[in-house]
């Protein structure tokens, strides 16, 4: 038989009978592919599909021809597959019958192609050839092979694409991904499978049980690389479990260990409030702790250890006696003191009360008589005092109290709304007035509050007012989004920030570093701080205790006195005469919101907020951040090992300073903005910053290695990336990161004299993976999606810079000039930005 005869090759004979040879179509598309003419390429592809007698078989011919090719072949194959998928969806003709012999033959070929192709082909092939209904044994074998080879992400992505989760299970596929912190990919894997979701939660919850060591699991998977075990600490993992529990609607009883870990985190927070900040009364502390510990022996032991670490044995014994902790759960020294107290009785209680009274005298005192504090709990009360509350052209202070929630799934609801007017305070009992929701009291309350907030003649004072008022909607649906109706509002939180930005020398600030928020403002303006020991009390309890009533009244009335003092002497606080710049509350503001101080460490610093870390990196400082799931003890360990200085605020400062020494741990003022914090840190350590240091590090990942990319190559990479469809092998990413526009946020030209010329080598094609042109050889994916197309047309733009650590893309623009201007006082003695010669970086400064 003649080798050239089509009859000798069934596949060739099939092509011979077609209207057009699919391999000729492939050759034509390869020619156009190199020209990057997208529109012409698509038109040619669709014309070619229409000319084929059997487009499905033709696609397989083309893919089999591309098989084994490197470079642009796989990308073109994925593009052709996606285009055929789109073309078929646009055709009116029906697809092949689900169980036809012809479809079975094509599915067998498609499965073979899929097992020898990159993951980007999985989605279009599964759609075109209905692979979910194909022979699952071959598909399962391929997924298992990928898993055995350590290609866990590809295995999970392919399994989810082909709907093989029920046969593959959840434990085998999920554990390696969880060890690598690929939670988002695991969530996509179990999506739509309630049984697998419950099994995933049971698995993750088992890792939260007391005494469990995640390293034991990691040792069973030696093939797993890039471990992220710090993200699997009980504290961090329990947050993930409780989030998924709420998302999947699973009963809390399925995740008992995560709930225990959350209660432990709440106990740590309460102990810090009581013993470090001293902002929580003993009575309120005991009330919250008893509800959290219950009868759990493990939590009782953990609480005993917390008491010993935060106080002396005598104080720990007093607390243990009030909490009725079993003596066998206590350390020996505490147990001895507890037995002594039981013998002595409560003889010391009177002295303690005197000491508490003496402490209260040091705080702000409510300047009006007790009888001028009115509790309004019915619609009759509201009607009786409506005239005083809604009097035109007056100034009122507004505040809200609610009971804190320390367990997952709980939503704080407002319990009390305080309105202070000159000489009087009205405490509106939200719990009583809002029940029943359609009752006379609820209607009268909603009407009065809406009228008060929308009257522009009444000046409403608050501290983080928008955040307080947003909570009213949870109890009174009629007041949902009432914060957007405020007219004539003045948020003293914004005024306070202006004062601090101006570095105002406030009176009597000896203890300012121990205070925050409204208490700090009252201390700076009025000379005495606001006592916050009742802030976290049980505001749902009725009747309210006398201490709660006085605290609630003082919390609102102090706003009037602070406002009066600021209006009398605005120049003293560097404010405008009418405070006009701070009158309107910002609806998107998150008053007082702070991320946990989760160390951002450095060779210079480790900082308490992500914004500070980015600002320091912007100036070339080697700043590391403690992950959300890492314990603060890890900060001290890293600081000692790497010679770093710790920057933090709030809770961990005192403990960390004791572990690394006062000179190696700095408390950062969290009320300042990130750039002010960065200036304060550099001035404190006397760090010299030069123009060459600006943007010498990636603000996102702290890497100091870049690759320079020419404009033409960037165009090519962006075009290739935009045409590469289907799930990517790095499908574990939750979302595509956006490129940050430093040094240039837009196609603006940089200011005269401010240019960025980082010394680094040019990106070469050899630096990229052949099958994924937007990925570096080490697996870092370039974040091209955030680069606006218009930037490529910016006049004078010569190149881009890609971070080799995280793949973010940067380019020269106006941001460099803005940063240089903002930090001008730090750069006064530095060389001109037009001379980018290397200079000593702050990262190498001897702190």
TAWODA-V211004 format. One record per pair of residues at least 4 apart in sequence whose ideal C-beta (glycine too) atoms are under 6 Angstrom apart, sorted by the first residue. I is the first residue (numbers start at 1). J is the second residue. If there is no record, write none. Layout:
i: (I I)
j: (J J)
//
This chain:
i: (1 6 6 6 7 15 18 18 19 19 20 20 22 22 22 23 25 26 29 29 32 32 32 32 33 36 37 45 46 49 49 49 52 56 59 60 63 63 66 66 67 69 70 71 72 74 74 75 78 78 78 78 78 79 81 81 82 82 85 85 85 96 96 96 106 107 107 110 110 111 111 113 114 115 117 118 119 119 120 121 122 122 122 123 123 123 124 125 126 126 126 131 132 136 139 140 143 143 143 146 146 146 147 150 151 152 152 153 153 154 154 156 156 156 157 157 159 159 160 164 165 165 168 170 170 170 170 171 171 174 174 176 176 177 177 177 179 179 179 180 180 181 181 182 184 185 185 190 190 190 197 201 201 201 201 201 204 205 205 205 205 207 207 208 208 208 208 208 208 209 210 214 214 218 230 230 230 231 231 232 233 234 234 235 236 238 238 238 241 241 242 242 244 245 245 246 250 262 263 264 266 266 267 267 270 270 270 271 271 271 272 272 273 273 273 274 274 275 275 279 280 280 280 280 281 284 284 286 287 289 293 293 293 300 300 301 304 304 307 307 307 308 308 311 311 313 313 313 314 316 317 317 317 317 320 320 320 321 321 325 327 330 330 363 363 363 364 364 364 364 366 366 366 368 368 372 373 373 374 375 376 376 376 376 377 377 378 379 379 379 382 382 385 385 386 389 392 393 394 394 395 396 396 396 397 397 397 397 397 398 398 398 399 399 399 400 400 400 401 401 401 401 402 402 402 402 403 403 403 404 405 405 413 413 414 414 414 414 415 415 415 415 416 416 416 417 417 418 418 418 419 420 420 420 420 425 425 425 427 429 430 430 433 433 434 434 434 437 446 446 446 450 453 453 454 454 456 456 458 459 460 461 461 461 462 463 463 463 464 464 464 465 465 466 466 466 466 467 469 469 470 472 472 472 473 473 484 486 489 490 491 492 493 494 495 496 499 499 500 502 504 504 506 507 508 515 515 515 515 516 517 518 519 519 519 522 522 522 523 525 525 530 534 534 534 537 544 544 553 554 570 570 575 576 576 594 595 597 597 597 597 597 598 598 599 599 599 599 600 600 600 600 600 601 601 601 601 602 602 602 602 602 603 603 603 604 604 604 604 605 605 605 605 606 606 607 607 607 608 608 608 611 612 612 613 613 614 615 615 615 616 616 616 617 617 617 617 618 619 619 620 620 620 620 620 621 621 622 626 626 630 632 635 635 636 636 636 638 639 639 639 645 645 646 646 647 647 648 648 649 649 649 652 653 656 657 657 660 660 668 672 672 682 685 687 687 689 689 689 690 690 691 691 692 692 692 693 694 695 695 696 697 697 698 698 698 700 700 701 701 703 703 705 706 706 706 707 707 707 708 708 708 709 709 709 709 709 710 714 715 717 718 720 721 721 727 730 736 737 738 739 739 739 739 739 740 741 742 742 743 743 743 743 743 744 744 744 744 744 745 745 747 747 747 748 748 750 750 750 750 750 750 750 751 753 754 754 754 754 756 756 757 758 763 767 767 768 769 774 774 775 776 780 781 782 782 783 783 783 787 787 800 800 801 802 803 823 831 840)
j: (8 12 13 16 13 21 52 53 51 53 51 52 58 61 62 65 48 62 33 45 37 40 41 44 76 719 41 83 87 55 84 87 58 106 84 109 77 113 73 77 116 73 770 770 76 118 771 724 120 121 724 725 726 723 121 124 124 725 124 127 128 100 102 103 129 129 134 125 129 134 138 117 125 142 121 771 154 729 726 125 126 158 161 161 726 727 128 129 131 161 162 162 163 140 162 167 155 158 159 151 154 155 155 223 155 176 177 731 732 158 729 173 185 189 727 731 164 168 189 168 193 196 173 174 196 199 200 175 203 178 186 221 224 182 185 186 218 224 227 226 228 228 231 732 734 731 732 196 197 200 248 205 244 250 254 255 241 241 255 257 258 212 237 234 237 238 257 258 261 257 298 229 232 227 627 629 630 236 629 237 629 238 261 265 629 258 261 262 255 258 258 408 248 250 255 409 254 408 292 302 292 406 292 303 285 288 289 275 306 310 276 651 277 279 280 280 285 310 311 532 284 285 533 536 533 536 537 322 538 293 299 300 303 325 329 329 329 330 311 316 319 316 331 315 316 333 334 337 337 334 334 337 338 341 325 330 338 338 341 329 335 334 335 528 529 531 522 528 530 558 550 553 554 372 423 424 425 553 426 427 381 382 426 428 429 432 441 440 441 444 444 448 389 426 390 419 457 457 421 458 459 419 421 460 420 461 556 559 560 419 460 462 418 555 556 414 417 468 415 416 539 552 412 414 415 539 538 539 540 536 410 412 474 475 430 471 472 475 430 431 539 540 427 539 552 428 430 427 552 556 426 425 556 557 560 553 556 557 552 433 434 475 441 445 442 475 476 442 476 478 479 454 485 486 485 487 487 488 488 488 489 490 559 563 491 492 493 518 493 591 592 491 585 483 585 587 589 591 482 483 483 476 479 482 479 480 587 585 585 583 585 496 591 582 582 521 504 573 671 574 573 574 524 527 527 519 520 523 529 520 592 530 529 530 532 526 530 558 529 562 565 558 547 548 551 548 548 549 557 558 575 577 579 580 581 670 609 608 648 649 650 652 626 628 606 626 635 648 606 607 613 623 625 606 624 638 644 606 621 622 623 644 622 644 843 621 645 842 847 623 645 647 681 646 647 612 613 647 648 649 668 674 674 677 623 625 699 674 675 678 621 623 678 623 697 699 702 699 689 693 693 696 697 841 842 842 843 843 630 635 634 652 646 656 656 659 660 642 644 646 660 664 847 656 665 666 668 652 653 667 668 670 656 667 665 662 665 664 665 677 676 677 687 847 842 845 693 826 842 830 839 830 833 836 838 839 841 819 742 743 704 702 704 703 803 805 806 808 805 806 803 805 804 758 760 801 763 802 804 760 762 799 713 714 763 800 802 799 800 792 774 784 773 774 784 731 781 785 783 786 783 786 787 808 809 808 745 810 815 756 812 813 815 816 811 812 813 814 815 813 815 790 791 794 813 814 754 755 812 813 814 816 817 817 834 816 817 820 833 812 816 836 801 767 776 777 773 775 782 784 781 780 807 807 802 807 807 808 809 791 809 809 811 810 809 808 827 835 844)
//
